């Protein structure tokens, strides 16, 4: 038993020694590995220290550059601040000047508005005065006649129109426009009183009916008194309305019997305002020019016809002269032949010896 115990103890000791040897070898290998790693770490640390030193140098240079940049930025900011202060000062001055200028202009505008208000009041008073003046039929007619005559004078050539033309029954039309042998009568006495009453009472049905009745009655009067084809007028007449507003009111006013314009045209009466009269007169002027061109064309044709007759006469005379010249030439040729023959015989007589028989001389046709 003791031997077995000692053998067991010896085995355990051997195992323990072997374990110690194995553990010591392992520890030594681990220590060598750790030493290598430590050396690598130290080398890496040295490299990083070197890099950190370089980085510290670069950071120092960048710090100097950043200081310079900060100083430059500070200077620029100071300059900008100075410019802003100057700009704000100038803006304040400009604003103050603008306020003063605007205030002056506003005062002038207020004065002008006051003057305009006074002028408006004066114009309103003048309009009321003119309206009161136009209330009279004779004054209204005279005003229309003056305006119509001025329009005719401005557009038509002299001699192509007449004013205050009297017909055979004593009726007098305000103006006529002459076209060839015909005349276009123009009346200027529009019933403005009815329009004035309509204007004062636009919602009054009675005033509107009165205006319609007055215009239709005026159209009837124009058609009856001034459309006289037997006395040289056209089969229509012009109703001169001396105001565009009145003319528009007449065109837009209707009743159950139709519009006033249609009624006037049925009576062969054409309403015209100062503007539309220009258009009608422009057409008339073109017509007058066309008539003048036609006259000139007829005159040219007549002269061409005369020239043609003269050319025919000259041709006949030339032909007759040609025949005479031909006859004269033929006679000249005959006489030349006879003269040559006579000369030849005369020369023979002169050159013939004495006592010889003389050649027979040619005798004329009568011999």
C-alpha positions in Angstrom: 0.0 0.0 0.0 2.8 2.4 0.8 4.4 1.6 -2.5 1.3 2.4 -4.4 0.9 5.6 -2.4 4.4 6.6 -3.2 3.9 5.7 -6.9 0.7 7.8 -6.9 2.5 10.7 -5.2 5.4 10.4 -7.7 2.9 10.4 -10.6 1.2 13.4 -9.2 4.5 15.2 -8.7 5.5 14.3 -12.3 2.2 15.6 -13.5 2.5 18.7 -11.4 6.1 19.3 -12.7 4.9 18.7 -16.3 2.0 21.0 -15.8 4.4 23.6 -14.4 6.8 23.2 -17.3 3.9 23.5 -19.8 2.4 26.5 -18.0 5.8 28.2 -17.8 6.4 27.6 -21.6 3.0 29.0 -22.3 3.6 32.0 -20.1 6.9 32.6 -21.8 5.3 32.4 -25.3 2.5 34.7 -24.2 5.1 37.1 -22.7 7.0 37.1 -26.0 3.8 37.8 -27.9 2.9 40.6 -25.5 6.5 42.0 -25.8 6.1 42.1 -29.6 2.8 43.7 -29.3 4.2 46.2 -26.9 7.0 47.0 -29.2 4.5 47.5 -32.1 2.4 49.7 -29.8 5.4 51.7 -28.8 6.4 52.2 -32.5 2.8 53.2 -33.4 2.7 55.5 -30.5 6.0 57.1 -31.6 4.6 57.5 -35.1 1.4 59.0 -33.8 3.4 61.4 -31.6 5.4 62.5 -34.6 2.1 63.0 -36.6 0.7 64.9 -33.6 3.7 67.1 -33.6 3.3 67.8 -37.3 -0.4 68.4 -36.8 0.4 70.7 -33.9 2.7 72.7 -36.2 0.1 72.8 -38.9 -2.5 73.9 -36.4 -0.2 76.7 -35.3 0.2 77.9 -38.9 -3.6 77.7 -39.4 -4.1 79.6 -36.2 -1.9 82.4 -37.5 -3.8 82.4 -40.8 -7.1 82.3 -39.0 -5.9 85.3 -37.0 -5.1 87.2 -40.2 -8.4 86.2 -41.7 -10.2 87.3 -38.6 -8.4 90.6 -38.7 -9.2 91.1 -42.4 -12.9 90.2 -41.7 -13.0 92.6 -38.8 -11.6 95.4 -41.1 -14.1 94.6 -43.8 -16.9 94.6 -41.2 -15.8 98.0 -40.0 -15.8 99.3 -43.6 -19.3 97.9 -44.2 -20.5 99.3 -40.9 -19.1 102.7 -41.9 -20.8 102.5 -45.4 -24.1 101.4 -43.8 -23.9 104.4 -41.4 -23.2 106.7 -44.4 -26.0 105.1 -46.4 -28.5 105.4 -43.6 -27.5 109.0 -43.1 -27.9 109.7 -46.9 -31.2 107.7 -46.9 -32.5 109.8 -44.1 -31.5 113.0 -46.0 -33.2 111.7 -49.2 -36.3 110.7 -47.3 -36.5 114.1 -45.7 -36.1 115.8 -49.1 -38.7 113.4 -50.6 -41.1 114.2 -47.8 -40.6 117.9 -48.4 -41.0 117.5 -52.2 -44.1 115.3 -51.8 -45.5 117.8 -49.3 -44.9 120.6 -51.8 -46.5 118.7 -54.6 -49.4 117.7 -52.5 -49.9 121.4 -51.6 -49.7 122.3 -55.3 -52.1 119.5 -56.1 -54.5 120.7 -53.5 -54.3 124.2 -55.0 -54.9 122.8 -58.5 -57.8 120.7 -57.2 -59.3 123.9 -55.7 -58.8 125.7 -59.0 -60.3 122.8 -60.9 -63.3 122.7 -58.6 -63.8 126.5 -59.2 -63.5 125.9 -63.0 -65.9 123.0 -62.7 -68.4 125.2 -61.0 -67.9 127.9 -63.7 -68.3 125.3 -66.4 -71.5 124.0 -64.7 -72.8 127.5 -64.5 -71.9 128.1 -68.1 -73.6 124.9 -69.1 -76.8 125.9 -67.3 -76.6 129.3 -69.0 -76.1 127.6 -72.4 -78.9 125.3 -71.7 -81.1 128.3 -70.9 -80.0 130.0 -74.1 -80.7 126.9 -76.2 -84.2 126.7 -74.8 -85.3 129.1 -77.5 -86.0 127.5 -80.9 -84.5 130.3 -82.9 -81.2 130.3 -80.9 -81.1 126.5 -81.1 -81.5 126.6 -84.9 -78.9 129.3 -85.3 -76.4 127.3 -83.3 -77.1 124.2 -85.4 -76.7 126.3 -88.6 -73.4 127.7 -87.5 -72.0 124.3 -86.6 -73.3 122.7 -89.8 -71.9 125.5 -92.0 -68.5 125.2 -90.2 -68.4 121.5 -90.9 -69.3 121.9 -94.5 -66.7 124.7 -94.9 -63.9 122.5 -93.3 -64.5 119.5 -95.5 -66.2 120.3 -98.8 -64.6 122.5 -101.6 -66.0 125.9 -102.2 -68.9 125.9 -104.6 -70.0 122.4 -103.8 -72.6 123.5 -101.1 -75.0 126.3 -100.4 -76.7 127.6 -97.2 -80.2 128.9 -96.7 -81.5 127.6 -100.1 -85.1 128.6 -100.8 -87.6 126.3 -102.7 -90.4 127.4 -105.0 -93.0 127.4 -102.2 -90.8 129.6 -100.0 -89.5 126.8 -97.7 -85.8 127.4 -96.8 -83.5 124.5 -96.0 -80.4 125.2 -93.9 -77.9 123.8 -96.4 -77.6 121.7 -99.6 -74.7 119.8 -101.0 -74.4 120.0 -104.8 -73.7 116.7 -106.7 -73.9 117.2 -110.5 -77.5 118.3 -111.2 -78.8 117.1 -107.8 -78.8 118.5 -104.3 -78.7 116.8 -100.9 -80.7 118.9 -98.4 -79.5 119.1 -94.8 -81.6 120.4 -91.9 -80.0 121.5 -88.6 -83.1 122.4 -86.4 -83.3 119.3 -84.2 -85.8 119.5 -81.3 -83.4 119.8 -78.4 -86.2 121.0 -76.0 -87.7 117.5 -75.9 -84.2 116.0 -75.3 -83.6 118.4 -72.5 -86.8 117.4 -70.8 -85.9 113.7 -71.3 -82.5 114.4 -69.8 -84.0 116.1 -66.7 -86.4 113.2 -66.2 -84.8 110.0 -67.6 -87.3 107.8 -65.8 -90.3 109.8 -66.9 -92.2 107.8 -69.5 -94.1 110.9 -70.6 -90.9 112.8 -71.4 -89.6 109.8 -73.4 -92.9 109.6 -75.4 -92.6 113.4 -76.0 -89.1 113.0 -77.3 -90.1 110.2 -79.7 -93.1 112.2 -80.9 -90.9 115.3 -81.5 -88.2 113.5 -83.4 -90.8 111.7 -85.7 -92.6 115.0 -86.3 -89.3 116.6 -87.2 -88.5 113.8 -89.6 -92.0 114.2 -91.2 -91.3 117.9 -91.6 -88.0 117.3 -93.3 -89.4 114.7 -95.7 -92.3 117.0 -96.6 -90.5 120.3 -97.0 -87.0 119.4 -98.3 -87.2 116.2 -100.3 -88.2 117.6 -103.7 -86.8 115.6 -106.6 -88.9 117.8 -109.0 -86.8 120.8 -107.9 -83.5 119.0 -108.2 -83.0 117.4 -104.8 -82.1 113.8 -104.1 -84.8 111.5 -102.9 -83.4 111.7 -99.3 -82.3 114.3 -96.8 -79.9 114.6 -93.8 -81.1 115.4 -90.3 -78.2 117.1 -88.6 -78.1 116.4 -84.8 -75.6 118.9 -83.3 -74.6 116.7 -80.3 -73.2 113.1 -80.1 -75.1 112.5 -76.9 -78.4 113.5 -78.4 -77.6 111.4 -81.5 -76.9 108.4 -79.3 -80.1 108.9 -77.4 -82.1 109.1 -80.6 -80.5 105.9 -81.9 -81.3 104.0 -78.7 -84.8 105.2 -78.1 -87.6 102.8 -79.2 -91.2 102.2 -78.6 -93.8 99.7 -79.7 -93.6 101.1 -83.3 -89.9 100.5 -83.6 -86.7 102.7 -83.3 -86.5 106.3 -84.2 -83.7 105.6 -86.7 -85.9 103.1 -88.6 -88.7 105.5 -88.7 -86.4 108.3 -90.1 -85.0 106.0 -92.8 -88.6 105.0 -93.8 -89.2 108.7 -94.4 -85.8 108.8 -96.4 -84.4 111.0 -93.7 -80.9 110.1 -92.5 -79.9 111.2 -89.0 -76.3 112.4 -88.7 -74.1 113.7 -85.9 -71.0 115.9 -86.2 -68.8 112.8 -86.4 -71.0 110.8 -88.8 -71.6 113.9 -90.9 -67.9 113.9 -91.6 -68.2 110.3 -92.8 -71.2 111.1 -95.1 -69.5 114.3 -96.4 -66.3 112.2 -97.0 -68.3 109.9 -99.2 -69.8 112.9 -100.9 -66.3 114.3 -101.5 -65.2 111.0 -103.0 -68.3 111.1 -105.2 -67.5 114.7 -106.3 -64.0 113.7 -107.1 -65.3 110.7 -109.0 -67.7 113.0 -111.0 -64.8 115.3 -111.7 -62.7 112.4 -112.8 -65.6 111.2 -115.0 -65.8 114.7 -116.5 -62.1 114.8 -117.2 -62.3 111.3 -118.7 -65.2 112.4 -121.0 -63.2 115.5 -122.0 -60.2 113.4 -122.8 -62.3 111.0 -124.8 -63.8 114.0 -126.7 -60.3 115.3 -127.4 -59.1 111.9 -128.4 -62.1 111.6 -130.8 -61.2 115.0 -132.3 -57.6 113.9 -132.7 -58.8 110.7 -134.3 -60.8 112.7 -136.8 -57.9 115.0 -137.5 -55.7 111.9 -137.9 -58.2 110.5 -140.4 -58.3 113.7 -142.3 -54.5 113.9 -142.3 -54.3 110.3 -143.5 -56.6 111.0 -146.3 -54.6 114.1 -147.3 -51.4 112.1 -147.0 -52.8 109.4 -149.2 -54.0 111.9 -151.7 -50.6 113.6 -151.7 -49.0 110.2 -152.2 -51.1 109.6 -155.2 -50.3 113.0 -156.7 -46.6 112.4 -156.0 -46.8 108.9 -157.7 -48.5 110.5 -160.7 -46.0 113.3 -160.8 -43.1 110.7 -160.6 -44.6 108.6 -163.4 -45.0 111.8 -165.5 -41.4 112.7 -164.6 -40.2 109.3 -165.7 -42.2 109.6 -169.0 -40.9 113.1 -169.7 -37.3 111.9 -168.9 -37.6 109.1 -171.4 -38.9 111.5 -174.0 -36.2 114.0 -173.2 -33.5 111.4 -173.6 -34.9 110.2 -176.9 -35.2 113.8 -178.2 -31.7 114.5 -177.1 -30.4 111.5 -179.0 -32.2 112.6 -182.2 -30.9 116.1 -181.8 -27.4 114.8 -181.5 -28.0 112.6 -184.6 -29.1 115.7 -186.5 -26.1 117.7 -185.5 -23.7 114.9 -186.4 -25.4 114.0 -189.8 -23.5 115.1 -193.0 -25.0 117.8 -195.3 -27.6 116.6 -197.8 -28.4 113.4 -195.9 -32.0 112.6 -194.9 -32.9 114.0 -191.5 -34.4 111.6 -189.1 -38.0 112.0 -188.3 -38.5 113.9 -185.0 -41.1 112.5 -182.6 -44.2 114.6 -182.4 -46.3 115.1 -179.4 -49.6 113.3 -178.8 -51.6 116.3 -180.2 -49.5 116.5 -183.4 
